[in-house]
C-alpha cells in the first residue's frame, strides 16, 4: 500500500556536524534520507534533484526554507530557531568579543534585545535575502568592527574568506527529532491527499460528460478529456479564462450562487444539455462547475433507464391465443390486425372473461411497438390513491411512506410501448382528469413533482358499459371520446355458440396434457347441454370448468363428475341471475353512485383551485372545462 512505502525526506543541513547529528538521530529510522550541507540560493538545484529522486518533504534552516518554498512544489519545513539555542550560541560567541554579527533572513528577531541585556553584549542583526546580500551583510559587519558572526554553513564559508570568527547556531536533538516527525506526518498526509486527488481525477476523466470547473475569477481549474473533445481543445488551458473558449453562464452562477440546470446549448454546431452549479465553502463562493452532456447520449441513457424499469412488462398473448371459430370472433381478429398498424387509442368493450387482455396483447405484438413494454393495469383492482401513484409515479417525499428517490409511474415505464387500462369504467374522476391530460399533452407529472415528463404511449382501454357510466356521472364524456377512436366489441360467449364445443375440446386437451392425464371424451348430449348454457363468466368460466372436468373425470366416477359439475353451473347461473327490485336499486345504488360522483368532482375542483392558488382561468384549463362551467359547478357544489 502507498502508506507503507518508505518516506523520502531531504535535509539541507547548516554544517557537516549538524548532518552527522541528524544521521545519528533515532527519528530517522525507516526513512530514506537525502542530506546536503548547501544553503540559500545554491540549494535550489540540489533540492530540485532531490524532488526528481522522489523526495516528499524537505527540511532546512529558516532562510533556505523560505527560498525553497518559492521554487518547489513539495512541502518545505524549517528547523526552529529557539531562543535557548540562540542564547547558547551568543554565549559561545562572547568569548571572541562583545560585538556580535547575527545575519537574519528578511526580518529582525525581537527577542535579541533581551538577550543583549542578559549577556551584556552588542548584537548587530544584518538582514539578507540571498547569497549576495549575505556576503554584503558580513562584509559590512566586519567593517563596523564586529568580533564574530553567527550562522550556518554558508555564513561560516563567507566568514572564513573574510578572516572573521564564526560560531554556528545549534539545534537541540529534541528539535531535530520533532521536526523529522513533523516531516513524516506531512509526507503521509500529502500521500493521502495525492491519492484522493488521483481518485477524483480518474473519476472526472472517466466521465463521458464534459466537466469544466472554474475558480471565483472564472479561470479554469479542471477540464476533463470529454470537455476538451467537445470544445475542440488540445493544449493545457488550466488557469486560463473559461470565456476564452466557450460562452458560459458561470459568471452569473458565481454572482448569484443559483444553479442553472438542464440548459439546452449549442457548441460547435452540436446540441448539448448543460448544468452549471456553484461551488461553495462555508457559504462562500469559491468557483463553479459546468457539466455538459451530448443530447444523443442523454436520450440513449434515458432509453436504457426506461428499458430497465420496463423489464417484465411484456405482452404474454398473441392472436393465436384468441381461440375461436365463430364468425363474430373472426371479425374481432381481423380488426386486431388492422388496428395494430395505427397509433390511435383503442377501446375494447366486452364482458368479464371474454378475452379483452388477449386482444390488447395481440394488438401490441402485431404493432411496430412490439419490442417495447406492454403494461397491463386493472383499474378496478387498485384503491383510488394507489392507482394514481401507480399510473403517474411520485417524487421523493410526496407522501408518507413514499419510496426514497421517488418512483416512475406505469406511463413512464410504458414509454414507446402500449399501456392497457382494463376496467377503465372503474377509474375515479380525479384520475380520469389526469388520464385526459396524458392523452392530450403526451406528458405526465409525478405526484408532488413540478416537471412534466414526455411519454410516447399507445393507450388501449377496456370496459363493460361506458355508456351507463357516463349517464350516471361516473365517467367523463371527454375522456370517453378520446379513448373511443377505434373500437372493438367482443361478444359474450353465449352469443357465439359455435365457439363453445371448439373451446371445450381445446381446454380439455390442454389440461389433460398439463396434468399428464388421459384425454377424456365427453358425450355429445352433454356437450349440447353446455352449448345451451348461458356462461355468465364467458371464456374464463368455460376454461375453469374444463380444468375441473378433466381432473374430476380422471380422479372420481365419470358419470357422477359430469352431472355434479353441470349442477354447479346451474346453481351459479341462478345465483348470478337473481334480480334486485328496481325500487331498491333506485334508492340505494343509484343514489350512492350519484353522491360519490359529486363528492369526487367537488374534491377534484377544490384540489385544482388550491394548486393554482384559486386562479379560475388556470383551473378551468387544467380541468378542460370553460370558465363559466367552472363558476356554475362551484356554485352547485357550494365551493367558496
Secondary structure, DSSP 8 states (H G I E B T S, - for coil): -GGGS-EEEEEE-SSHHHHHHHHT-GGGTTEEEEEE---GGGHHHHHHHHHHTT--EEEE-HHHHHHHHTT-SSEEEE----HHHHHHHHHHHTTT-SEEEEEEESS--TTHHHHHHHHT-EEEEEEESSHHHHHHHHHHHHHTT--EEEE-HHHHHHHHHTT-EEEE----HHHHHHHHHHHHHHHHHHHHHHHHHHHHHHHHHH-SSEEEEEETT-BEEEE-HHHHHHHT--S--TTSBGGGTS--THHHHHHH---EEEEEEEETTEEEEEEEEEEEETTEEEEEEEEEEEHHHHHHHHHHHHHHHTTT------GGGS---SHHHHHHHHHHHHHTTS-S-EEEE--TTS-HHHHHHHHHHHSTTTTS-EEEEETTSS-HHHHHHHHHEE-TTSSTT--TT-EE-HHHHTTTSEEEEETGGG--HHHHHHHHHHHHHSEEE-BT---EEE---EEEEEES-HHHHHHTTSS-HHHHHHHTTEEEE---GGG-THHHHHHHHHHHHHHHHHTT-------HHHHHHHHHS--TTHHHHHHHHHHHHHHHHHHS-HHHHHHHHHHHHHHHHHHHT----HHHHIIIIIHHHHHHHHHHHHHHHHHHHHHTTT-HHHHHHHHTS-HHHHHHHHHHHT--
